[in-house]
Amino acid sequence: MKNGESNTNGASSAPSQKLSRLVLGAIGVVFGDIGTSPLYAVKTCFNKDFGVAPSPENILGILSLVFWTITLIVTGKYVLLVLRADNQGEGGMLALMSRILGPDKNGTSVSFRRKLVVILGLCGTALIIADGMITPAISVLSAVEGLHVATPMFDKAVMPIAISVLLGLFLVQKRGTTRIGAAFGPIMIVWFVAIAAMGISWIVREPSVLLAINPLYAVDFFAINGFHGILILGGVVLCITGSEALYADMGHFGRRPIALAWVTMIFPCIALNYFGQGALLLRMNSEARVVENPFYGLAPEFLLYPVVALATMATVIASQALISGVFSLTRQALQLDYCPRLTIVHTSPTIHGQIYMPEVNTILATACIALVLGFHDSSSLAAAYGIAEVGAMGVTSLLMFSIQYYQWKWRLSRALLVTFAFVTLDVLFLLGNLAKVLHGGWFPIAMGVGLLAILTTWKQGNMAITKFMLDRAIPLDEFITQLHSEEIPRVKGTALFIMSHPNVTPRVLLHHLKHNKVLHRQVLLLSVITENVPTVPLSQRMMVKDLGEGFKKITAHCGFMQTLDMREILRYAESAGIKIAGEISYFIGHMTLKTTGRTELPRWRKAIFAFLFHNERSATTFLGIPPNRVVELGEQAEI
């Protein structure tokens, strides 16, 4: 009997240990952004630009708004609803978009609903990346500003220190986070416990602050402040920045660990800190330094420097998670052909998802440092923060309707009611953020519009090139048939040509045959197809077809979370029976693009596409092809 009990306990402990590790990992990665929002959310609400005085009624009203915003948006919308809409376990804006689109086997589906889903998904993606340019800057700045609270002598040092921290953060990206990543979870646990303790220490002195749990205080706040009540939502929204990260990081940790971490630790800790800041303001609302930075006002003077150090570490971790998220999102866009080829460096030999993208890293670093130099402090930068987050949340609400109605088969009335409720909240927060546009909110809007233009232009430009090529293409089966009747000299060895379309003859092959008038004895035709799923199982990833005349077609399928390289493709080809004697000659097209064609693309899109096209990474580098085995042949296309 005892042995049986022991075995049962041992069997159940393994899954619980795995769950504990996943929860710890989620605490260190997923909640960095929302977990550091107490640094700046409340102080922004009482910023003089909003014109709301720190009276007891306003303090309780804003606290009530903060508490119920977190409850409804993060817990109600994301934890209970959105996390259920995974795409083969993966989350994120492009994963959600791809789940709704599903497989388009003919590549010709152009329904209005499909177009709308694509536009919404790309808008959300652009806004999330734009938001990612601001998050590291405001997070690190708000942490370092604690030095100003400690002593005025650090006033002029805050910006240089913040810039130094950001520079260091972006410079270490190329080394990866495998070694230091293990410390993220424990550090963030210390952070959450510390901010909860700071909050409790003031709640016990002013327990009346807990009255703000009553949502009537939020209602009264709007009744008292009128239009200012709507504007203050531009500050309240800062308490939920990072909500999209819960969904975006689901593929790394899973729905249950994220939900468990949120309910049992993250939400209680940040709520206690917010209520602690409210209690402090109720007690000391006449002191300007407290209103100016209530978070650091919670800390005893002798602990101020350790709290600043801990806050800086927490914000660096939050920024790291966001940077990694932008890398991942950019790779997904690249795989789905919404972004030109960029350099992807795998920084971990064991964890495939850990990547470094130097071009993206440089853009983020430049934007973050420029924001610090341009806005000087976190209060000013808060004016630029939140709009992109609200826009992305609105896109998620709209896309979730399609999931609820078409895939979960909810009744139309139920799906409309839930969507209407969340879209109404999104619209209210958007209205609250409109006042920020002239004071810095233009930045994420401009970045979002610019990124959307790039994403859509790249897709449309490639479609124009594909149409140009197909209009002049020879079907592959027709080409193979012609080989029967023509005596073309064959030489020893294997040649590989990359196909731009799975059913037509590569133009590079035709150019090679036209100019060199010879073929290798074995010719491999490679077609890479990216599916609307995160990953393609190993058993379905590769297919080999013998076309005759020494031609073999390799079709490689990959998901938008996967990256194929030539070594993997060739290993599979050999396992499928293709004998490769000696080294392979890779024939790659070097395309010259002319923008004088008669496509429907406007001039500005042609100019953007031409710039991106001429600066993208070569297929040789991207697929890991040995440069000394590459033969480039020129070809030309018009758009």
C-alpha positions as CSV (number, residue, x, y, z in Angstrom):
1,M,0.0,0.0,0.0
2,K,2.8,2.4,0.9
3,N,4.6,1.5,-2.3
4,G,1.6,2.3,-4.3
5,E,1.2,5.7,-2.6
6,S,4.8,6.5,-3.2
7,N,4.6,5.7,-6.9
8,T,1.5,7.9,-7.2
9,N,3.1,10.8,-5.5
10,G,6.3,10.5,-7.6
11,A,4.2,10.4,-10.8
12,S,2.3,13.5,-9.9
13,S,5.4,15.4,-8.7
14,A,7.0,15.5,-12.1
15,P,4.2,17.4,-13.9
16,S,3.9,19.8,-10.8
17,Q,7.7,20.5,-11.0
18,K,7.4,21.2,-14.7
19,L,4.5,23.5,-14.0
20,S,6.4,25.3,-11.3
21,R,9.4,25.9,-13.7
22,L,7.0,27.2,-16.4
23,V,5.3,29.6,-13.9
24,L,8.7,30.8,-12.7
25,G,9.8,31.4,-16.3
26,A,6.5,33.2,-17.1
27,I,7.0,35.5,-14.1
28,G,10.5,36.4,-15.4
29,V,9.5,37.0,-19.0
30,V,5.8,37.6,-19.6
31,F,5.0,40.1,-16.8
32,G,8.0,42.4,-16.9
33,D,6.1,45.3,-18.7
34,I,2.9,45.2,-16.8
35,G,4.8,44.4,-13.6
36,T,6.9,47.6,-13.8
37,S,3.9,49.8,-14.7
38,P,3.5,50.9,-11.0
39,L,6.6,52.9,-11.5
40,Y,4.8,55.5,-13.7
41,A,1.1,54.8,-14.0
42,V,-0.3,56.5,-10.8
43,K,2.1,59.5,-11.0
44,T,1.1,60.1,-14.6
45,C,-2.6,60.2,-13.6
46,F,-1.8,63.1,-11.3
47,N,0.4,64.9,-13.8
48,K,-0.4,68.6,-13.9
49,D,-1.2,68.2,-17.7
50,F,-4.3,66.2,-16.8
51,G,-5.5,68.9,-14.4
52,V,-6.8,66.5,-11.8
53,A,-6.0,67.4,-8.2
54,P,-5.0,64.7,-5.7
55,S,-8.1,65.1,-3.5
56,P,-9.4,62.0,-1.6
57,E,-12.3,61.6,-4.0
58,N,-10.0,61.7,-7.0
59,I,-7.4,59.4,-5.4
60,L,-10.1,56.7,-4.7
61,G,-11.7,57.2,-8.1
62,I,-8.4,56.8,-10.0
63,L,-7.5,53.7,-7.9
64,S,-10.9,52.2,-8.6
65,L,-10.3,52.8,-12.3
66,V,-6.9,51.2,-12.1
67,F,-8.1,48.2,-10.2
68,W,-11.1,47.5,-12.4
69,T,-9.2,48.2,-15.6
70,I,-6.7,45.5,-14.7
71,T,-9.5,43.2,-13.6
72,L,-11.6,43.6,-16.8
73,I,-8.9,43.9,-19.4
74,V,-6.1,41.7,-18.2
75,T,-8.0,39.1,-16.2
76,G,-11.4,39.1,-18.0
77,K,-10.2,39.7,-21.6
78,Y,-6.7,38.2,-21.9
79,V,-6.5,35.5,-19.2
80,L,-10.0,34.1,-19.5
81,L,-10.7,34.7,-23.2
82,V,-7.8,35.5,-25.5
83,L,-5.4,32.9,-24.1
84,R,-7.8,30.3,-25.3
85,A,-7.4,31.4,-28.9
86,D,-4.0,29.8,-29.5
87,N,-2.7,28.7,-32.9
88,Q,-1.2,25.3,-32.2
89,G,-0.1,26.5,-28.8
90,E,1.4,29.8,-30.1
91,G,0.0,33.3,-29.4
92,G,0.5,36.8,-30.7
93,M,-1.0,39.1,-33.3
94,L,0.2,37.2,-36.4
95,A,-0.6,33.8,-34.9
96,L,-4.1,35.0,-34.2
97,M,-4.4,36.4,-37.7
98,S,-3.1,33.2,-39.2
99,R,-5.5,31.1,-37.2
100,I,-8.4,33.0,-38.5
101,L,-7.1,32.9,-42.1
102,G,-6.4,29.2,-42.0
103,P,-4.9,27.4,-44.9
104,D,-5.3,29.0,-48.3
105,K,-4.4,26.0,-50.4
106,N,-5.0,27.7,-53.8
107,G,-3.5,31.0,-52.7
108,T,-6.4,32.8,-54.4
109,S,-8.8,33.5,-51.5
110,V,-9.4,37.3,-51.6
111,S,-12.7,37.6,-49.8
112,F,-13.5,40.8,-48.0
113,R,-13.4,39.1,-44.6
114,R,-10.0,37.7,-45.4
115,K,-8.7,41.1,-46.5
116,L,-10.1,42.8,-43.4
117,V,-8.4,40.2,-41.1
118,V,-5.1,40.7,-42.8
119,I,-5.3,44.5,-42.5
120,L,-6.3,44.3,-38.9
121,G,-3.6,41.8,-38.1
122,L,-0.9,43.9,-39.8
123,C,-2.2,47.1,-38.0
124,G,-1.9,45.3,-34.7
125,T,1.6,44.0,-35.5
126,A,2.8,47.5,-36.5
127,L,1.4,49.1,-33.4
128,I,3.0,46.4,-31.1
129,I,6.4,47.0,-32.7
130,A,5.9,50.8,-32.4
131,D,5.0,50.3,-28.7
132,G,8.2,48.3,-28.4
133,M,10.3,51.3,-29.2
134,I,8.9,53.3,-26.3
135,T,8.7,50.6,-23.5
136,P,12.4,50.2,-22.8
137,A,12.9,54.0,-22.7
138,I,10.1,54.8,-20.3
139,S,10.7,51.8,-18.1
140,V,14.4,52.4,-17.6
141,L,13.9,56.2,-17.2
142,S,11.2,55.7,-14.6
143,A,13.5,53.4,-12.6
144,V,16.5,55.6,-12.7
145,E,14.5,58.6,-11.7
146,G,14.4,57.2,-8.2
147,L,17.8,58.7,-7.8
148,H,16.3,62.1,-8.2
149,V,13.9,61.3,-5.3
150,A,16.9,60.2,-3.2
151,T,18.8,63.4,-3.7
152,P,18.7,66.3,-6.1
153,M,22.4,65.9,-6.9
154,F,21.5,63.2,-9.3
155,D,19.2,65.4,-11.4
156,K,21.6,65.8,-14.3
157,A,22.8,62.2,-14.1
158,V,19.4,60.5,-14.7
159,M,19.5,60.8,-18.5
160,P,23.1,59.7,-19.0
161,I,22.6,56.7,-16.6
162,A,19.4,55.7,-18.4
163,I,21.1,56.0,-21.8
164,S,24.1,53.9,-20.6
165,V,21.7,51.2,-19.3
166,L,19.9,51.1,-22.6
167,L,23.1,51.0,-24.6
168,G,24.4,48.1,-22.5
169,L,21.1,46.3,-22.9
170,F,21.1,46.5,-26.7
171,L,24.9,45.8,-27.0
172,V,24.5,42.4,-25.2
173,Q,21.7,41.2,-27.4
174,K,24.1,39.5,-29.8
175,R,25.4,37.3,-27.0
176,G,21.9,36.0,-26.3
177,T,20.2,35.6,-22.9
178,T,20.7,31.9,-22.3
179,R,23.0,32.3,-19.3
180,I,21.4,35.3,-17.6
181,G,17.8,34.3,-18.5
182,A,17.7,31.8,-15.7
183,A,18.0,34.7,-13.2
184,F,15.0,36.6,-14.6
185,G,12.4,34.6,-12.8
186,P,14.0,34.9,-9.3
187,I,14.8,38.6,-9.7
188,M,11.2,39.4,-10.8
189,I,9.8,37.4,-7.8
190,V,11.9,39.6,-5.5
191,W,10.6,42.6,-7.4
192,F,6.9,41.6,-7.0
193,V,7.3,40.6,-3.4
194,A,9.1,43.9,-2.7
195,I,6.4,46.1,-4.4
196,A,3.7,44.2,-2.6
197,A,5.4,44.7,0.8
198,M,5.9,48.4,0.0
199,G,2.2,48.7,-0.7
200,I,1.1,46.8,2.4
201,S,3.2,49.0,4.7
202,W,1.0,52.0,3.7
203,I,-2.3,50.2,3.4
204,V,-2.2,49.2,7.1
205,R,-1.7,52.9,7.9
206,E,-4.6,54.0,5.7
207,P,-6.9,51.0,5.3
208,S,-9.7,53.3,4.0
209,V,-7.9,53.1,0.6
210,L,-9.4,49.7,0.1
211,L,-12.8,51.4,-0.4
212,A,-11.6,51.9,-4.0
213,I,-12.4,48.3,-4.7
214,N,-16.0,49.5,-5.0
215,P,-16.5,50.4,-8.7
216,L,-18.9,53.2,-7.6
217,Y,-15.9,55.3,-6.8
218,A,-14.9,55.0,-10.5
219,V,-18.4,56.1,-11.5
220,D,-18.3,59.0,-9.1
221,F,-14.9,60.1,-10.5
222,F,-16.5,60.6,-13.9
223,A,-19.4,62.4,-12.4
224,I,-17.1,64.8,-10.5
225,N,-14.5,65.4,-13.2
226,G,-16.6,65.3,-16.4
227,F,-14.4,65.6,-19.5
228,H,-11.2,65.3,-17.3
229,G,-12.5,61.9,-16.3
230,I,-12.2,60.7,-19.9
231,L,-8.8,62.3,-20.3
232,I,-7.4,60.6,-17.2
233,L,-7.9,57.3,-19.0
234,G,-4.8,58.2,-21.0
235,G,-2.9,57.8,-17.7
236,V,-4.9,54.8,-16.4
237,V,-4.2,52.8,-19.5
238,L,-0.5,52.7,-18.5
239,C,-1.4,50.1,-15.8
240,I,-2.2,47.6,-18.5
241,T,0.7,48.2,-20.9
242,G,2.1,44.8,-21.6
243,S,-1.2,43.0,-21.7
244,E,-0.5,41.7,-25.2
245,A,2.6,40.1,-23.9
246,L,0.5,37.5,-22.0
247,Y,-0.8,36.3,-25.4
248,A,2.3,36.8,-27.4
249,D,4.4,34.6,-25.0
250,M,1.9,31.8,-24.7
251,G,4.0,29.6,-27.0
252,H,6.9,29.7,-24.6
253,F,5.1,28.9,-21.4
254,G,1.5,27.8,-22.1
255,R,-1.9,29.1,-21.1
256,R,-2.1,27.5,-17.6
257,P,1.3,28.7,-16.3
258,I,0.6,32.3,-17.4
259,A,-2.9,32.3,-16.0
260,L,-1.7,30.7,-12.7
261,A,1.2,33.2,-12.3
262,W,-1.2,36.1,-13.0
263,V,-3.9,35.1,-10.6
264,T,-1.7,33.9,-7.7
265,M,1.1,36.4,-7.7
266,I,1.3,39.2,-10.3
267,F,-2.2,40.7,-10.0
268,P,-2.2,40.6,-6.1
269,C,1.3,42.1,-5.9
270,I,0.7,45.0,-8.3
271,A,-2.8,45.7,-6.9
272,L,-1.3,45.9,-3.4
273,N,1.3,48.4,-4.7
274,Y,-1.3,50.5,-6.4
275,F,-3.4,50.6,-3.3
276,G,-0.3,51.4,-1.3
277,Q,0.4,54.4,-3.5
278,G,-3.2,55.5,-3.0
279,A,-2.8,55.2,0.8
280,L,0.4,57.3,0.7
281,L,-1.4,60.0,-1.4
282,L,-4.4,60.0,1.0
283,R,-2.0,60.6,3.9
284,M,0.5,63.0,2.2
285,N,-1.3,64.5,-0.8
286,S,-0.1,67.9,0.2
287,E,3.5,67.1,-0.3
288,A,4.6,67.8,-3.9
289,R,7.4,65.2,-3.9
290,V,4.9,62.4,-3.0
291,V,2.5,63.4,-5.8
292,E,5.4,63.7,-8.2
293,N,6.6,60.1,-7.6
294,P,4.3,58.1,-5.3
295,F,6.0,54.8,-6.1
296,Y,9.4,55.8,-4.6
297,G,7.5,57.6,-1.8
298,L,6.4,54.2,-0.5
299,A,10.0,53.2,0.2
300,P,11.7,54.1,3.5
301,E,14.6,56.5,2.9
302,F,17.3,53.9,3.9
303,L,15.9,51.5,1.3
304,L,15.6,53.9,-1.5
305,Y,18.9,53.1,-3.3
306,P,18.3,49.3,-3.1
307,V,14.7,49.8,-4.5
308,V,16.2,51.9,-7.4
309,A,18.7,49.2,-8.1
310,L,15.9,46.5,-8.0
311,A,13.6,48.6,-10.2
312,T,16.4,49.1,-12.7
313,M,17.0,45.4,-12.9
314,A,13.2,44.7,-13.3
315,T,12.9,47.3,-16.1
316,V,15.9,45.9,-17.9
317,I,14.3,42.4,-17.7
318,A,11.0,43.9,-18.9
319,S,12.8,45.6,-21.8
320,Q,14.7,42.4,-22.7
321,A,11.5,40.4,-22.9
322,L,10.0,43.1,-25.2
323,I,13.1,43.2,-27.4
324,S,13.0,39.4,-27.8
325,G,9.3,39.7,-28.6
326,V,9.9,42.2,-31.4
327,F,12.6,39.9,-32.8
328,S,10.2,37.0,-32.8
329,L,7.3,39.1,-34.3
330,T,9.6,40.4,-37.0
331,R,10.7,36.8,-37.9
332,Q,7.1,35.8,-38.1
333,A,6.4,38.7,-40.5
334,L,9.4,37.7,-42.6
335,Q,8.3,34.1,-42.8
336,L,4.8,35.2,-43.9
337,D,6.4,37.4,-46.6
338,Y,5.4,40.7,-45.0
339,C,9.0,41.7,-44.4
340,P,12.2,41.6,-46.4
341,R,14.9,39.0,-45.5
342,L,16.9,40.1,-42.5
343,T,19.8,38.6,-40.6
344,I,18.7,36.0,-38.1
345,V,21.3,34.8,-35.6
346,H,20.4,31.8,-33.3
347,T,22.0,32.7,-29.9
348,S,21.2,29.3,-28.3
349,P,22.2,25.9,-29.6
350,T,19.3,24.3,-27.7
351,I,16.5,26.8,-27.6
352,H,15.4,27.5,-31.2
353,G,13.3,30.5,-30.3
354,Q,16.2,32.6,-29.0
355,I,17.3,34.7,-31.9
356,Y,19.1,38.0,-32.5
357,M,18.3,40.3,-35.4
358,P,21.0,43.0,-35.7
359,E,19.1,45.3,-38.1
360,V,16.0,45.3,-35.8
361,N,18.2,45.7,-32.7
362,T,19.9,48.8,-34.2
363,I,16.5,50.4,-35.1
364,L,15.2,49.8,-31.6
365,A,18.3,51.1,-29.9
366,T,18.3,54.2,-32.0
367,A,14.6,54.9,-31.4
368,C,14.9,54.3,-27.6
369,I,17.9,56.6,-27.1
370,A,16.3,59.2,-29.3
371,L,13.2,59.1,-27.2
372,V,15.2,59.6,-24.0
373,L,17.0,62.5,-25.5
374,G,13.8,64.0,-26.9
375,F,11.5,63.6,-23.9
376,H,14.0,63.9,-21.1
377,D,11.8,62.2,-18.4
378,S,9.3,59.5,-18.0
379,S,6.4,61.9,-17.3
380,S,6.9,63.5,-20.7
381,L,7.4,60.2,-22.4
382,A,4.2,58.9,-20.9
383,A,2.4,61.2,-23.3
384,A,3.7,59.0,-26.2
385,Y,2.9,55.8,-24.4
386,G,-0.3,53.9,-24.4
387,I,-1.9,54.9,-27.8
388,A,-0.2,52.0,-29.6
389,E,-1.2,49.6,-26.8
390,V,-4.8,50.6,-27.0
391,G,-4.8,50.3,-30.8
392,A,-3.4,46.8,-30.5
393,M,-6.0,45.8,-27.8
394,G,-8.8,47.1,-30.1
395,V,-7.5,45.0,-33.0
396,T,-7.4,41.9,-30.7
397,S,-11.0,42.5,-29.6
398,L,-12.2,42.7,-33.3
399,L,-10.2,39.6,-34.4
400,M,-11.5,37.7,-31.4
401,F,-15.1,38.1,-32.7
402,S,-14.1,36.0,-35.7
403,I,-12.7,33.3,-33.4
404,Q,-15.8,33.3,-31.2
405,Y,-18.3,33.2,-34.0
406,Y,-16.7,31.3,-36.8
407,Q,-14.4,28.8,-34.9
408,W,-15.9,28.5,-31.4
409,K,-19.4,28.5,-32.9
410,W,-20.8,31.0,-30.3
411,R,-24.3,32.3,-30.9
412,L,-24.1,35.6,-32.9
413,S,-25.7,37.5,-30.1
414,R,-23.2,36.2,-27.5
415,A,-20.2,37.0,-29.7
416,L,-21.5,40.5,-30.5
417,L,-22.2,41.2,-26.9
418,V,-18.7,40.2,-25.7
419,T,-17.0,42.0,-28.6
420,F,-19.1,45.1,-28.0
421,A,-18.2,45.2,-24.3
422,F,-14.5,45.0,-24.9
423,V,-14.5,47.3,-28.0
424,T,-16.4,49.9,-25.9
425,L,-13.6,49.8,-23.3
426,D,-11.0,50.1,-26.0
427,V,-12.8,53.1,-27.5
428,L,-13.0,54.8,-24.1
429,F,-9.3,54.4,-23.6
430,L,-8.6,55.6,-27.1
431,L,-10.6,58.8,-26.5
432,G,-8.6,59.3,-23.3
433,N,-5.4,59.0,-25.3
434,L,-6.4,61.4,-28.1
435,A,-5.2,64.4,-26.0
436,K,-1.7,62.9,-26.0
437,V,-1.3,63.1,-29.8
438,L,0.1,66.6,-29.9
439,H,2.3,66.0,-26.8
440,G,4.1,62.9,-28.1
441,G,1.4,60.5,-29.0
442,W,2.2,61.3,-32.7
443,F,5.3,59.2,-32.4
444,P,3.8,55.7,-32.0
445,I,1.1,56.7,-34.5
446,A,3.7,57.7,-37.1
447,M,5.8,54.6,-36.4
448,G,2.7,52.4,-36.7
449,V,1.6,54.0,-40.0
450,G,5.2,53.7,-41.3
451,L,5.6,50.1,-40.3
452,L,2.1,49.2,-41.8
453,A,3.2,50.9,-45.0
454,I,6.4,48.7,-45.1
455,L,4.5,45.5,-44.3
456,T,1.8,46.0,-46.9
457,T,4.2,47.4,-49.5
458,W,6.5,44.4,-49.3
459,K,3.7,42.0,-49.7
460,Q,2.1,43.9,-52.7
461,G,5.5,44.4,-54.3
462,N,6.3,40.7,-54.1
463,M,2.9,39.9,-55.5
464,A,3.6,42.2,-58.4
465,I,6.9,40.5,-59.1
466,T,5.3,37.1,-58.9
467,K,2.6,38.2,-61.5
468,F,5.4,39.5,-63.7
469,M,7.2,36.2,-63.5
470,L,4.2,34.0,-64.0
471,D,3.1,35.9,-67.1
472,R,6.4,34.9,-68.7
473,A,6.8,31.5,-67.0
474,I,7.0,28.1,-68.5
475,P,5.0,25.4,-66.6
476,L,7.4,22.9,-65.0
477,D,5.7,19.8,-66.5
478,E,5.9,21.4,-69.9
479,F,9.7,22.1,-69.5
480,I,10.3,18.5,-68.4
481,T,8.4,17.2,-71.4
482,Q,10.6,19.4,-73.7
483,L,13.7,17.8,-72.3
484,H,12.7,14.5,-73.8
485,S,12.9,15.8,-77.3
486,E,16.1,17.8,-76.9
487,E,19.6,16.5,-76.6
488,I,21.1,18.7,-73.9
489,P,24.6,17.9,-72.8
490,R,24.9,16.8,-69.2
491,V,27.8,17.1,-66.9
492,K,28.7,15.4,-63.6
493,G,27.5,16.7,-60.3
494,T,24.4,18.1,-58.8
495,A,22.8,21.6,-59.3
496,L,20.2,23.2,-57.1
497,F,17.7,25.8,-58.2
498,I,15.3,27.7,-55.9
499,M,11.7,27.9,-57.2
500,S,9.7,31.1,-56.7
501,H,6.5,29.2,-57.6
502,P,6.0,25.5,-57.0
503,N,4.6,24.8,-60.5
504,V,6.7,26.8,-62.8
505,T,10.3,26.5,-64.1
506,P,12.8,28.7,-62.2
507,R,13.9,31.6,-64.5
508,V,17.4,31.1,-63.3
509,L,17.3,27.5,-64.7
510,L,16.1,28.9,-68.1
511,H,18.9,31.5,-68.1
512,H,21.5,28.9,-67.2
513,L,20.3,26.7,-70.0
514,K,20.2,29.5,-72.5
515,H,23.7,30.8,-71.8
516,N,25.6,27.7,-70.8
517,K,23.6,25.1,-72.9
518,V,24.4,22.4,-70.4
519,L,22.7,20.7,-67.4
520,H,24.0,18.7,-64.5
521,R,23.2,15.1,-64.4
522,Q,21.1,15.6,-61.2
523,V,19.1,18.8,-60.9
524,L,17.3,19.6,-57.6
525,L,14.4,22.1,-57.6
526,L,13.7,23.5,-54.2
527,S,10.3,25.0,-53.3
528,V,9.9,26.6,-49.8
529,I,6.3,27.1,-48.7
530,T,5.4,28.9,-45.5
531,E,2.1,27.7,-44.0
532,N,-0.4,29.7,-41.9
533,V,0.6,27.7,-38.8
534,P,3.4,28.2,-36.3
535,T,5.1,24.9,-36.9
536,V,4.8,22.0,-39.4
537,P,5.4,18.5,-38.0
538,L,8.7,16.8,-39.0
539,S,6.8,14.1,-40.9
540,Q,5.1,16.7,-43.1
541,R,7.9,19.2,-43.5
542,M,9.6,17.8,-46.6
543,M,8.5,16.0,-49.8
544,V,10.6,14.7,-52.6
545,K,9.2,14.0,-56.1
546,D,11.1,12.4,-59.0
547,L,10.2,14.4,-62.2
548,G,12.4,12.3,-64.5
549,E,15.3,13.4,-66.7
550,G,17.4,13.6,-63.6
551,F,15.2,16.3,-62.0
552,K,14.0,15.9,-58.5
553,K,11.7,18.4,-56.8
554,I,12.0,19.1,-53.0
555,T,9.1,20.8,-51.4
556,A,9.9,22.2,-47.9
557,H,7.0,23.2,-45.7
558,C,7.6,25.4,-42.6
559,G,5.5,27.3,-40.2
560,F,5.9,31.0,-39.5
561,M,7.8,30.2,-36.2
562,Q,10.3,28.0,-38.0
563,T,13.4,28.8,-40.1
564,L,14.7,26.3,-42.6
565,D,18.4,26.2,-43.6
566,M,20.0,24.4,-46.5
567,R,21.8,21.8,-44.4
568,E,18.5,20.6,-42.9
569,I,16.9,20.4,-46.4
570,L,19.8,18.4,-47.8
571,R,19.9,16.0,-44.8
572,Y,16.3,15.2,-45.5
573,A,16.9,14.9,-49.2
574,E,19.6,12.3,-48.6
575,S,17.4,10.4,-46.2
576,A,14.7,10.3,-48.9
577,G,17.1,8.6,-51.3
578,I,18.6,11.4,-53.2
579,K,22.3,10.6,-53.7
580,I,24.5,13.7,-53.7
581,A,28.0,12.9,-54.9
582,G,30.5,15.6,-54.3
583,E,29.6,19.3,-53.8
584,I,26.4,21.0,-55.0
585,S,26.4,24.0,-57.3
586,Y,23.7,26.5,-56.2
587,F,22.3,28.6,-58.9
588,I,20.8,31.8,-57.5
589,G,19.1,34.7,-59.4
590,H,20.4,38.2,-59.0
591,M,17.4,40.3,-59.9
592,T,17.5,43.8,-61.2
593,L,14.3,45.6,-60.3
594,K,12.8,48.3,-62.6
595,T,10.0,50.5,-61.3
596,T,8.8,51.5,-64.7
597,G,6.2,48.7,-65.1
598,R,2.5,49.2,-65.4
599,T,1.5,47.6,-62.1
600,E,-1.2,49.2,-59.9
601,L,1.4,50.1,-57.2
602,P,1.6,53.9,-56.7
603,R,4.9,55.6,-57.0
604,W,5.5,55.9,-53.3
605,R,5.0,52.2,-52.8
606,K,7.3,51.4,-55.7
607,A,10.0,53.6,-54.1
608,I,9.7,52.0,-50.7
609,F,9.7,48.5,-52.2
610,A,12.7,49.2,-54.4
611,F,14.7,50.4,-51.4
612,L,13.7,47.4,-49.3
613,F,14.4,45.0,-52.2
614,H,17.9,46.3,-52.8
615,N,18.8,46.2,-49.1
616,E,17.4,42.8,-48.1
617,R,19.7,39.9,-47.2
618,S,20.6,37.6,-50.1
619,A,19.1,34.1,-50.3
620,T,22.6,32.8,-50.0
621,T,23.1,34.3,-46.5
622,F,19.5,33.7,-45.3
623,L,19.4,30.0,-46.2
624,G,23.0,29.3,-45.1
625,I,24.3,28.4,-48.5
626,P,28.1,28.1,-48.8
627,P,29.1,31.3,-50.8
628,N,31.9,29.5,-52.6
629,R,29.4,27.1,-54.2
630,V,27.0,29.8,-55.5
631,V,26.6,30.8,-59.2
632,E,24.6,34.0,-59.6
633,L,22.8,34.7,-62.9
634,G,21.2,38.0,-63.7
635,E,17.4,38.4,-64.2
636,Q,15.1,41.4,-64.5
637,A,11.6,42.2,-63.3
638,E,9.3,45.2,-63.6
639,I,6.7,46.5,-61.2
